[in-house]
Amino acid sequence: MAVVISNGEAGYKWMNVFRPETAFYDCTNHFQDLTYTNSDGWGQFPCQGGSVSVWLQQ
């Protein structure tokens, strides 16, 4: 699980979730596209401004 919270503008957080080459979906439905981690488990997880997104492993 990756949780991203923004109290400012929209953006993303680059973080290691220790799940290499794995797809994640936003269970808050703010983003319809999946995000994928690389071979080292790092992924770019977006969040809308002033919001929260919870990314779960697909």
C-alpha positions in Angstrom: 0.0 0.0 0.0 1.1 3.5 -0.8 -0.7 6.5 0.7 0.0 10.0 -0.7 -1.5 13.1 0.9 -1.2 16.6 -0.5 -2.1 19.8 1.4 -0.9 21.9 -1.6 -0.9 21.5 -5.4 -1.3 18.2 -7.3 1.9 16.2 -7.6 3.4 12.8 -7.0 5.7 11.0 -4.6 8.5 8.8 -5.8 8.8 6.0 -3.2 10.0 2.4 -2.7 7.2 0.1 -1.8 9.4 -3.0 -2.0 7.2 -4.6 -4.6 9.2 -4.9 -7.9 7.4 -4.7 -11.2 4.0 -4.5 -9.6 0.8 -2.7 -10.7 -1.0 -0.4 -8.2 -4.5 1.1 -8.5 -5.9 4.1 -6.6 -8.8 2.8 -4.5 -10.0 6.4 -3.9 -10.8 6.5 -7.6 -9.1 9.8 -8.2 -6.9 8.2 -10.9 -8.1 5.5 -13.3 -4.7 4.6 -14.7 -2.5 2.1 -12.9 1.0 3.0 -11.7 3.8 0.5 -11.9 6.9 0.0 -9.9 10.3 -0.7 -11.4 12.6 -3.7 -10.9 13.8 -2.2 -7.6 10.3 -1.6 -6.2 10.2 2.2 -6.8 7.1 3.9 -8.3 5.7 7.3 -8.9 2.4 7.7 -7.0 0.3 10.7 -7.9 -2.1 12.7 -5.8 -4.5 15.5 -6.6 -4.1 18.9 -4.8 -5.6 19.1 -1.3 -6.5 15.4 -1.4 -5.4 11.8 -0.6 -4.8 8.8 -2.8 -4.5 5.3 -1.5 -2.7 2.9 -3.9 -3.2 -0.8 -3.5 -1.4 -3.7 -5.2 -3.5 -5.1 -8.0 
